[in-house]
Amino acid sequence: MNDEHAIRAFSARFERRVPTLAVRAPGRVNLIGEHTDYNGLPVFPMAIQREVRIACAPRRDASVRVENVDARFERREFVLVPEITPFARGDWGNYAKAAAQMLVQRAGITRGADLLVEGDVPLAAGLSSSSALLVACTLALLAANEVEIERTELMELCARAERYVGTHSGGMDQAICLGGRAGHALVIDFAPVRFEAVRMPDDWRFVIADSGLKAGKSGAAREGYNARTVECRTALERLRASWKETPTTYAELVTHATTGELVGRARSVLDDVLLRRFRHVVSEGARVDAARAAMLAGDAPRFGALMNASHASLRDDYDVSCPELDELVVHARSAGAFGARLTGAGFGGCIVALVRASEAERVVHALRTRYHAPRGLEAESSVLVARAADGADVRTV
């Protein structure tokens, strides 16, 4: 939506008011490092060209009114107060409330805003549409109140803010949304947040394919996501109880022994489920380090092999894949991808595949014809050749 269109759409919904601020916040695709962020281990995502956009007009009072160009999402209104009561669980307006609650507590904001939301990040597809919405609302309310917060702190604040909607976020989505860099993927570490931009080889492309199975983290899939958080914490606590010298965090743990040694020691302590969760976390953290080295070296076969190993671990040890995602992965590999894996929380959503630039359209065509068309899914919009994009920003209209 260009500025002229945004102004007309905004004016039609908000009593002929004119927006003065334009906010954009990108979605993301995680290349490798799944379910590691909330365990304090690194991730390797990139921001993508799909984004959430907000047209914003600051108000003189404390009211926040939120409209969406998509008619499926009804208007939401609330007032900035010290304790903002959430809407019903799963309501889209809770992301605006989460941003507002965090900023009231952190910065004491008192000035509301009218917000018109639109965007093209697929919903509940594992591409972080919800976190992009939260970040966009945060930046809009900050700008409306003429308040600035340093980006690294804002990454951590937005991660905590998402707990307002009931998601135990680890911080990856908010960090890449705010810190993305065109042409680069980011290796992101946590506690505190820090990141390294890794230049993507010019002839690499990442193809994203949507399974059509929705898995929104503010709704039913949230229970599965949060359950993994508890299982990983329980596994670490049991290891600490049985090994007097065990470090207190996963980040400390992986510096003391190899993945194989850690899993070997865990076998005598953990039951089958917790052992498999533990094995995924420590092996996935190691794969992020190896993937960084592969990208720096331009070694696509190695990077692809790591993606394949990640998917197998997510499927067999973490139990977050599904037949649809597994089928998409098989189609991508058979069409010539170096590697493919589910991306995002799992339980549906998307896969990501690494291909040569010259092979991208062939892989896209294969996925559309072999998976999407037979299911009656919209083939054109279901597969995307992703481009690494810059992080979120605010500008005047």
N, C-alpha and C positions, 0 to 999 in steps of 0.2 A: 504494500500500500504506500503510494507516494504521498508527499506532504499535502498536496491539494486534495487528494481523495480522503486522507486522514482528517483534514479540517472539516470537510463536508460531512463525513460520517460522524465525527465527534459532535459537531454543531447540531445534527439531527437528534442526537440522544441526550444532549445536555443543554437544553434551553438556549440554543444558539451561541453558547460559549465557544471560544476559540482556544485550542491547545497551544501552549507555548514551549512544551518540551517533548522530545521524541526519544524513546528508550528502545534499545535492542539488546536481547540476551540470547546467545546461541544455544542450540542443543549440543549434544556431544555424542561421540561414539568411543567406547572404551576398547582399545585395540588389544590389550591384555592386562591382566591384574584384576580379576573379578572377585568380588566379595573379600577383598583384602584391605580396603581403606578403613573399614570400621574395626579391623584387627590391627591397625597401626602399621601395615605394610604398604609398599608403594603400588601405584597404579600407573597406567600408560595410555591416557586418552588423548583425543584431539577435539577441539570445538569444530562444528560443522556449519555449512552455509544455511541450514534450516534454523529459524529463529523465532522467538516470541518478540512482538513489538507492542509498545504502549505509547499512545498519545496522552499527554498529561496536561491538565490545567490546575495549578495550585488554587486552593480555596483560602478564604480568610477565617473560616471556622474550623472545627475539628472533625468535620464529616468526611468520610471517604466513600465515594460512590464508584462502583466498578461495573462496567459494561463489557460485553464481548461481541465482536462482529459475528461469531458463530452463534446462531439462534438457539442452539442446544443449551447454552449457558445463560441462565437468567441473571438479571441485574442483582447485585449485592450491595448493601449499604451498612455501614457501621460508623461508630464514633471512636476517636482516639481517647482512651481512658487508661488508667494504670493496669487494669485487668480486663482484657478483651475476651469475651466469651466466644468459643468457637461455634461455627455453624454445625449442622449435622455431620457426622463422620462421612468422609468422601466428597463433601461439597467443595466445588472448585474455588469458592470464595475464601476458603480457609488459608489458601496460600497468600492472599493479600493480607488477611488478618495475621498470619504468622510473621510476615515482614513488618507490619505495623507494630505488633506487640514487641518484637525484638528492638525496634527503633525507639519506641516509647521508653523502654527500660534502659537502653544503651545511651541514647542521645537526647532523651526528653523531648521528642518532637511533639508539637501541638497543632500544627497546621495540616489540615486534610487536603484532599485532592480529588478531582474527577479523573478517572482512568478509563481509557478505551483500549481493550486488549484484542490483538489479532496475531496470527502467526501461522507458520507452516511446519512446525515440528510435529511429526505424527504422535498422536496421543497414546499413552500406555503401551509404547512400543520399545521401551528400554533405551530411548534416546534423550531422556532427561527433560521432557517437556514441562514437568511439574517444577523441577528445580529452576529451569529457565524462567518460568512464570514468577516464582518467588524472588529470584534475583532481579528481574525487571521491575517488580513492584517495589522492592527495596530501593533500587536506584531512583525510581520515580519519586518516592516519598522523601528520600534524602535531598534530591534536587528541589522539590517543592518547599522544603524547609531550609534550604541553603546551608545544609550540613555536609561536611566531608568526613569520610572515614577511610583510613589507609586500606588499600586493596587486600593485603594479606590478612589483616584483622577482619575485614568484611567477609572473606572466605570462611573464616571460622565462625563468625556470627551467623551467617546464613545457614551453615551446616547445623548449628544448634537450633536455629529458628524452625527448621523443618520438623523437629520433634513435636512442634505444636500440632501438626497434622497426624502425629502418631507414628512417624517413621524414624527409626534409629539410624539416621544417615551417618556415613563415615566421613563425608566431606569432599569426595572426589567431584561430584556433580557441580557443586557450587564453586570449587576451585578452578575447574577447567572453564566453566561458564564465565568467570571473571578474569581469568588469566590466559585464555587461549591466545595463540599467535599464528597468523597465517603462514602456511607452509611448514608448520612444525607440529609434532606431538609433544606432550609434556609428561616427563616422569615426575610424579608428585609424591612427596613423602609427607608424613603427618607428625603432629605433636612435637614441635609446631609445624604448620604448613610451610613447605618449601618446595621449589620445583626447578627443573632443568628443561629448557626447550631444546628438543632434538630435531635437527633438520631432516625432513623427509626426502628420500631420493626422488629425483625428478620423474623417473619412470615407474614409480610405485603408485598404485591406486587402491583405495579401499572401497569395496562395494558393500552397501548395506541393503539387506532384503528383509522385509517385514513378513512375519509368518501369518499375520491376520488374526492371531490369538492375542487378545489384550491382557495386559498384566499391570494395571495401575497400582502404584504403591500406596495410594491413599484409600484403596478399597480392599477387596478380599485377598489379593496377593500379598498385602502387607503382613498378614499373619505368618506366611511362609518366610518372607524376608526377615522379619523380626525374630522368628524362631531360630534361624541360622546364627543370628547375632548372639542369642542366649547359649546355643550349643557350643559355639567357639569359645565363649567366655568360660563356660563350664569345663570344657576340655583343658583350658589353660590352668584353671583353679585346681583341678584334680592332679595335674602334673606338678604344680607347685607344692601340693600337699604331700606328694610321694617322693619328690626329689628336693632335698634341702637346698641344693645349690641352684635350683631352677630360677632363671631370671623372671622378673615380674610381668614382662610384656612379650608379645610375639616379636617385636622389633629387636629386643635384647636376645631373645631365644635363638633367632636364626644366625646370630653372630657367634654363637658358642659351638655349633656343630653343623655338619652337613645335613641336607634334607633326609638322606637315608639313615643317618645316625639318629636323628630326632624321631623319625617314624619308628625305627627299631626299638628305641627306648619307650615310646608311647604304647607299643603293643601290650606291654605287661600291665598297663595302668588303665587304659580306656576301653570301653565296650565298643562294639563294631561301629555303631553310628558315630560316636564321638571320635573314634580313630579315623574314620573316613573324612569327617569334617576337618580334623586337625591336619591330615595328610594333604588335603586340598590347599589349605591356607599356606602352609610352609612351602609346598612345591610351587604354588602360584607366585608367591613372592620371589622365589628364585627365578621363575620364568620371566618376570618383569626385568630383572637385571640382565638376563641373557638376551631378551628382546631389544633392550637398549643398545647393547653391543652389536647385535645384528643389524639394527637400523643404521648405526654409525658406520658400519662396514659396508652397507648396501647389500647385505646378504639376504635376499628375499627367500630362498629355500629354507634357510635356518629360521627366519622369522615365521614363515608359514608352518614349519614343523612345531614350533612352540605354540602357535595358535591351535593346531590340531591336538596337542597334548593338553592344552587348557580346556578345550571342549570336552575331551574324554574325562578329565577330572571333574568338571562341572556336572557332567552327566552321571558318572558312576560314583563319585565320592561325595559330591555336594547335593545331588538329587534336585537340581533346579532346571534341568532340561525337560523336553517333552518330545513326542514323536514328530511334531511339525518342525521344530527347530532342528532335530536330528536329520530329517529329510532334506531340509534346505542346505545343511552343511554338506551332505553327500552330493547333492546336485552341484553345488559350487565347486567342490573339489573335482568332480568328474568333468566339469566344463573347463578346467584348466587353472583353477586358483591354486596358489602355493599352499594356502591353508585357510581354514574357516572355523569359526566358533560362534557360539551364542554370545551376545553382548548385552550388558545391563543385568538387572537382577535375575532374569530368567523367568520361568513359569509362563512363557510366551514372549512376545516382542520380536526382536530382530536377531539376525546373524550378521557378522562382518567377515569379509573375505579379502585377502590380499591377492592382487593380480598385477600383471604388467599393464602399463597404460595401453599398449597395443592390443591387449586381450580383453579390456574392460567391457566393451560393447558386446562381445561374444558371450561373456559370462552373464551379463545382464539379460541378454536375449534368452539364454538357456534357462535361467531362473524363472523368467516370466512365462515361458512356454511349458516348462516341465512342472512347475509348482503352482503359480498363480492362476493361469488361464484354466486349467482343469478344475479348479475350485471356484471359479466364477469371481475371483478377486480382481480388483482393479489393478491390472498389471503395470500400467505406466507409472503410477504413483507409489507402487509398492517396492520398487527397487531404485536405489540412488547410488550414483558414483560420488562419494563424499569428497569435499574439498576442505582442507584445514583452514579454519577461519579465525579471525581475531575475536577476543573476548568482548564482553558487554560494554556498552558505552551510552552516554547521554549527550544530546545536542539540543540546541534551541531551534525552534521551528520558525 
